Amino acid sequence: MTLPLDIPHGGKVLGMGCDLAEVERIQKAHERHGQSFLDKVYTAAEQEYCLQQANPYPSLAARWAAKEAVAKAFTTGVSEHIGLLSIEITKGPRSEPQVQLLENGQKLLEQIGGTEINISLSHTREIAMAVAVIVE
């Protein structure tokens, strides 16, 4: 049986990135800057999903870490090549996290010959982490 995350025989990992985010840091940024912070970092869909949680901050921190991990997998980091709003974390059919690239993100993926980005997220009340892998 082949799972969706299997790399085809001969497939190539083009980039890998990981990141950690402190939940309290994300919470304080939101409390200090309000909606403007959310709008600079998260898409409308990400905000809707996270803000419906009883405690939205672990989910917001996990998405921050995911965006950073994806940018690191591209080897550019968050930069003029790919911004935080160029990366959206959505849910797949089994509620698994998925990466949707918007704006410059999709162009960058095509430029390096990538076909998809696999991502894994995890969080506690204090810290969130993400790992991203770009495959050919």
C-alpha positions in Angstrom: 0.0 0.0 0.0 1.4 3.4 -0.9 0.5 6.3 1.4 0.2 9.9 0.0 3.4 10.9 1.8 5.6 8.2 0.2 8.3 9.7 -2.0 8.1 7.8 -5.4 11.1 5.5 -6.2 13.9 7.8 -7.3 12.2 10.8 -5.8 14.4 13.5 -4.3 14.2 15.6 -1.2 14.9 19.1 -2.4 14.8 20.9 1.0 14.0 20.4 4.6 13.3 22.8 7.4 12.2 22.9 11.0 11.3 25.5 13.5 10.2 26.0 17.1 7.9 28.7 18.3 7.1 29.8 21.9 3.3 29.9 22.4 3.7 32.8 24.9 5.7 34.9 22.4 2.8 34.6 19.8 0.2 35.4 22.4 2.1 38.5 23.6 2.5 39.7 20.0 -1.2 39.3 19.4 -2.1 41.1 22.7 0.3 43.9 21.9 -0.5 44.4 18.2 -4.0 42.9 17.9 -5.5 42.3 14.5 -2.6 43.9 12.6 -0.3 41.1 13.9 -2.7 38.4 12.8 -3.2 40.0 9.3 0.6 40.3 8.8 1.2 36.6 9.6 -1.9 34.5 9.0 -4.3 34.1 6.1 -8.0 34.6 6.8 -8.6 30.8 6.7 -5.8 30.3 9.3 -7.2 33.0 11.6 -10.7 31.5 11.3 -9.4 28.0 12.2 -7.2 29.1 15.1 -9.5 31.6 16.7 -12.3 29.1 17.0 -10.1 27.0 19.3 -10.7 27.4 23.1 -7.0 28.5 23.3 -5.9 29.7 19.9 -2.3 30.4 20.7 -0.8 26.8 20.4 -2.4 26.6 17.0 -1.2 30.0 16.0 2.3 29.2 17.2 2.3 25.9 15.2 1.4 27.7 12.1 4.1 30.3 12.7 6.6 27.4 13.1 5.2 25.8 9.9 5.7 28.9 7.9 9.2 29.3 9.1 10.0 25.6 8.5 8.7 25.9 4.9 10.8 29.0 4.3 13.8 27.3 5.6 13.2 24.3 3.4 13.4 26.6 0.5 16.8 27.8 1.9 15.6 31.4 1.6 14.0 31.9 5.0 11.2 34.4 5.2 12.4 37.0 2.7 11.5 38.8 -0.5 11.4 35.3 -2.1 8.7 33.9 0.2 6.7 35.8 2.8 4.6 34.5 5.7 1.4 35.2 3.7 2.7 33.1 0.8 2.4 30.0 3.0 -1.0 28.8 4.2 -1.4 25.8 6.5 -4.7 24.0 5.8 -6.3 20.7 6.8 -6.4 17.7 4.5 -9.2 15.0 4.3 -7.9 13.2 7.4 -7.3 16.5 9.3 -3.6 16.3 8.5 -1.8 19.6 8.1 -1.1 20.5 4.5 0.8 23.4 2.9 -0.9 25.6 0.3 1.5 28.0 -1.4 0.2 31.4 -2.5 1.7 34.3 -4.4 5.5 33.9 -4.6 5.5 30.5 -2.9 4.1 28.5 -5.8 6.4 30.2 -8.3 9.4 29.4 -6.0 8.3 25.7 -5.7 8.1 25.4 -9.5 11.5 27.1 -9.9 13.3 24.6 -7.8 11.5 21.6 -9.4 9.4 20.7 -6.4 6.0 19.0 -6.6 4.8 19.1 -3.0 5.7 20.0 0.6 5.0 17.6 3.4 4.7 19.0 6.9 4.3 17.8 10.4 3.2 20.0 13.3 3.1 19.5 17.1 2.5 21.7 20.1 2.2 21.7 23.8 0.9 24.6 25.9 4.4 26.2 25.9 6.0 25.4 22.5 5.1 24.5 18.9 7.2 22.8 16.3 7.1 22.0 12.6 9.1 20.1 10.1 8.7 20.7 6.3 10.1 18.6 3.5 10.0 19.7 -0.2 10.0 16.8 -2.6 10.6 16.6 -6.3 
